[in-house]
């Protein structure tokens, strides 16, 4: 009896060890190789490239009230025509009546310009309500609305060099600021195709614009005043190019592109979808050789009704000198082909919209297949059931 | 039964891992309807090979031999080293192989129920491929299979004749998956398609055993071809959808067996079992490259002493057997793949012969590299635990 019980315990212990050992042996990941593949009647779906999908429709998308107040920069720019301008406004708090000013200086930090080969003038003018009203009404800015020159100075520095300007203003004009007032920065109308970039109040204090007050004969700054707000405004000409649509970071101009995906079966998996865009190299500002990044969004409603788009985006880059950008849009296209989303097209806007004044044109000529936007798709056909 | 048995039963039931044969990519997978470990040790001979202490559901008529309430659970470890003319691979798995519970009511009447796998799909093949110089792995994988929940009733109306019937609910999930797997840092998104087919339907098995002489037992079984309803779901990484309902026609099986007890020391048993795999249809269409399979199995057992106080070694039965059958899947050229097994086994009685631990080892070979372009070297280890005790017993 005792011998049998002892034997039984030994057997059960041994069995437990055996089961554990077999389980551990079986826990190895199964080897995977083509051995025996000839016995599989099924076709194993492979990734394949489809024919390129070319543009079906393109249209510009404009924003009603663009705001560039969060930009780190202020710009002044003159294009080739009078209606191609970028100007900046810096607003300051009212000056206290009791101040006895000896002098006032506007301090600006210039971070870039294209003044390398010639000099041009920047004018600071007194901001007024008429100017503001015109902006609010979306009207084209007129120089005559802001006739008061405060000061003009010349930009002469190399475009790669930063510079800080301390510009004397007319003291009596500043002393009369009873409410929020400020200055408008613009380039002399006689100058064309030039721009200058200043740091805005979004930057650190030593780079941000300010007013330095000198009082009671002081030779050092008595008081510095920071802007209440600053921003830049863009006015641009109507495009004369039918084959281009522009993305404008300053004016918040965007574009909508739609592709016909009805020939793609619903049940394929999109392994990779690439949107290929061809950029203009001549009419872009301020410099087509500079880099430009674009964001691609999925429109969630018909643009004819409203502008609504999903917040997720893919980014494409145009590095210095590049004319083609390829943007991965796999998730969006997968949603369209599987009918998860309705295809209202892509919304494309500048990556730095509201932050820079850059403008870049993209070809949308439906007659020119070499530069027409296209979708390149790499897909896996659906696994077919065995019957 | 004590907690130790329960713990061991649970341990046997929980482990299940992947592996198998590329042949299971055809049809509804490879047959996996194993008899009990005792019969497996005797070359799978089970139609006319009843035991008073082990449950074998292949022929429900044999259950009338059991006089105690009994539970059996078994597990199988399987390793398959397979190769074609260019590549070779190995797979291992350990799988819960079902349970059976039987309650005898006396007067030759008993009832039982159990759960058993019927077919298994376990395969995976993978290839290196590339698109636009981007490398990826293309693979196809199958898993799942059909299982059977069975309720048996058996009756011995006279001493030497017993009949049994098993009503089975066949159910299972057959899964096929394809993947195109890119590296994590690739711009390409990996794809993953999965077709999951749920099948279910009723089947029945009729069995009988006759003992014309004390030493001889004859047996026969029959299961008809049955229609299973299927529901197919299609999954992708971005969506899922239900496809149209379908059907699956499962083949009929019949078999006969004979056993002879020699001088009350050795049992010799042999079976012939045929399954009409050419009846197999999926959604009304014949499955290509199938043939009817006929299994011929033979084995013998050295009968152990039934005396619980005898020397322990004398209480261990020894078994040996062999099996030959063609695989129901034909090779790509339409040629048959032969399958052969040599098995042996033994059993450990515990708790004064009221319970048993049985083991079997099998070495098999399927296919031929020269003839079929595929060869599989198979090893199988089976383990079962059977515990029994008397119920409905008067205590005074």
Interface residues (C-beta under 8 A of the other chain):
Chain A: X1 X3 X4 X7 X8 X11 X12 X15 X16 X18 X19 X22 X23 X25 X26 X27 X28 X30 X31 X32 X33 X34 X35 X36 X37 X38 X39 X40 X41 X42 X44 X45 X46 X47 X48 X49 X267 X269 X270 X271 X272 X328 X330 X334 X335 X338 X340 X378 X380 X382 X383 X385 X386 X387
Chain B: X4 X8 X11 X12 X15 X17 X18 X19 X22 X23 X25 X26 X75 X77 X82 X83 X84 X86 X87 X88 X89 X90 X91 X92 X93 X94 X123 X124 X125 X126 X127 X129 X131 X132 X136 X137 X138 X139 X140 X176 X177 X178 X180 X182 X187 X188 X189 X190 X191 X192 X193 X194 X195 X197 X232 X234 X236 X237 X238 X239 X243 X246 X282 X283 X285 X288 X289 X308 X309 X312 X329 X331 X332 X348 X350 X351 X352 X357 X373 X374 X381 X383
